[in-house]
Amino acid sequence: MTPCGHQGAPEDSCSDGRDQTARNTSDPTGGCTSNWALSHLRTNLCKWCESSSPLCEDSVCLSNCSLSSFCTSVHEICVAIWNKNNESMTVQTLCHDPALPLEGVAAGLPLNSSSRDCLMTSSGHDTTLVCSCQGEQECNDRLLFNTGPNGFSKIQSKDVIPVVAVSLVPPILVALVATATFYLYRTRRPGKPTPPMRPNWPTKHTQSQYQSQYQSHYQALELPIARPEREGEESNAKLLTPPGYVISDTLEGRGQASEPLPIRLEALVGKGRFAELWRGRLPLLTGGGVWGGASGVGEAVAVKVFTGEEVASWSSECSILSDPHLQHDNVVRFLAAEAHRPPGHANIQYWLVLAYHSMGNLQDFLSDNILSWEELVSMAGSIARGLAHLHSDTTPSGVPKVPVAHRDLKSSNIVLKSREECAICDFGLALRLDLSLTADDFANSGQVGTARYMAPEVLESRVNLEDLEAFKQMDVYSMALVLWEMSSRCTAVGVVGVYEPAFGSRVCEQPCVDSMRDLVLRDRGRPDIPPAWTQHQGMGVLCSTIVECWDHDPEARLTAHCVVERFKVLEEEKEEEEERGGEEEEQRGEEEEEGGEEEERGEGEERGGKETREEEERGEETYSILCSSLSFPQGGSSIPPSSLLPDLNQDTGPETLPDPLPNYGNHSIA
């Protein structure tokens, strides 16, 4: 079992998409150590549009392309292809390897791969020109033409620009009016509360600033503060336990202390590319404030151990998890961050101490367990609530917080708290979406994560770095694949097969980015949803939600908050079904109770009839005895007069006969 999820797959011949060089090493709100600068990719940044209408003046044209992307290889250069069809002009911009043929360009035509300017040259076709460049960001945006009989005179820019300008005026005016109307509607609605002021979020802190930020909180709460070890010291050092986080009641009342938590590592439960995951044990705190207790006694914790080479990953994850506003029932609980120097070891280890969940991660759980419909709704709803909290700019109580994009959401990075609740973990690639950061700050934040769960725009390296919502929609796509995996193991779909991750056997166990790009982009592939799934009413709603969450267009996908609302409806329907089931069961109980009463009445009547028959039988027996006890004269009637028989309905006492008896001559009663 892996309490905090799988920490990345081992490297193989094709990368799993979790590029170590693209990890977020920025520390916008203060890291756990020092200020870590962003590292930019070494590839060219080029304009990249299939088709755009250029804006031309004299001998220069601008591509008018709004999208940019880093090339996937250092060998690729920026290219622009200019086409003229009758009186219209279009420009295609892209990254291209000059060693490979280029569509629309004559074979064997060499591309100038050393120029910083994009100078248009003949492509071998009369209506097409091509240019290439590198070394300058977006160098294929500004296209230079040679004047002359075969140069810029063909462009006729003075005729094109007025037409383009006039044609753009109406849609721009309509867009402005619509935007103003929508803004007034949202801001001037009666009863709508005023949105909170944007908090003054810090962007970069040093370690000392980060430490002092919580100093007052520590002193107020009387929690221990420990400072990093000086270089060369042999003992351990506890760096930080943010305010409001204690391990159950164990740390309460410790007062000021500088020693690290005496956590004993018990078992290795997971190993990833960046860290090892251990199950640890924190001993009990005795009454005298001394750690103690028998072996195996104490609270289990999850310890993520980083080596010194991975201190950047540790710092990044620490800066995310240590935010007190990130605390949520469906986000793994952060307990402490420490630097350890094990006895006899020269290298320092960096620890993240997290809450331990013995049920392990969701992927392992689905492999061995089948979900009921009620369990699916509860577990999936908790995942959606956790992701919505990460993406939100406020806490549930309305306090402003910095939104966070997870960027590696998958079933192995979700742990189970119970069969009805999950928590998101492993924030090694998470990104704080601070509004004060620019697109340049996010330049290394494009293609990261696990290839199987990457959104189409991530696989295509066309993430809009200027729109922070784009990072959130990547997570929504990944969540849709996780919801599909959970649905495939639910009894509501009918026959439940063996567990398979998203896309199953259509790709290898650890697919690379190229394989997923072919499947998701070229073939528009998604996991199959059989018709049998939608026959269940609730599953039909869930399948519709999944499809809307993995839409190819990021802006068309549902937000995490919308998914939470969908699950609220499903949970309400589930509760109504449970109430109806309870009422039906109660009604059946009442019917069974009424049937029991009728049965008891029938048994009583049967007993009464039986007693009546017994009384009649006793009367007949008495009558027979009396008749056999009397003697009559010969020739006389053998049946005595009725006046001689006792009244059976009158209690005359034992052995009592009518008196006086008549005289029958010489005969007497024997």
Secondary structure, DSSP 4 states (H G I P E B T S, - for coil): --TT----PPP-SS--S--GGG-----TT--SSSPPPP---SS-EEE-EEEE--EEETTEEE-----EEE-SSTT-EEEEEEEEETTEEEEEEEEE-TTS--TTS-TTPPP--S-SSEE-EE-SSTTEEEEEE-SSTTGGGEEE---STTTGGGT-HHHHHHHHHHHHHHHHHHHHHHHHHHHHHHHS-TTPPPPPPPP-------HHHHHHHTHHHHHHHT-----PPPTT--S-EEEE--TT--STTTSTT--S--SPP--EEEEEEEE-SSEEEEEEEEPEEPTTS-EE--TT-SEEEEEEEE-GGGHHHHHHHHHHHT-GGG--TTBPPEEEEEEE--TT-SS-EEEEEEE--TT-BHHHHHHH--B-HHHHHHHHHHHHHHHHHHH-SB-TTS-B---EE-S---GGGEEEEETTEEEE---TT-EE--TT--TTTTTT-SS-S-GGG--HHHHTT---TT-THHHHHHHHHHHHHHHHHHHTTBGGGSS------TTGGGS-SS--HHHHHIIIIIS-------GGGGGSHHHHHHHHHHHHHT-SSGGGSPPHHHHHHHHHHHHHHHHHHHHHHHHHHHHHHHHHHHHHHHHHHHHHHHHHHHHHHHHHHHHHHHHHHHHHH----TTS-SS--GGGS--TTS---TT---SSPPPBTTB---
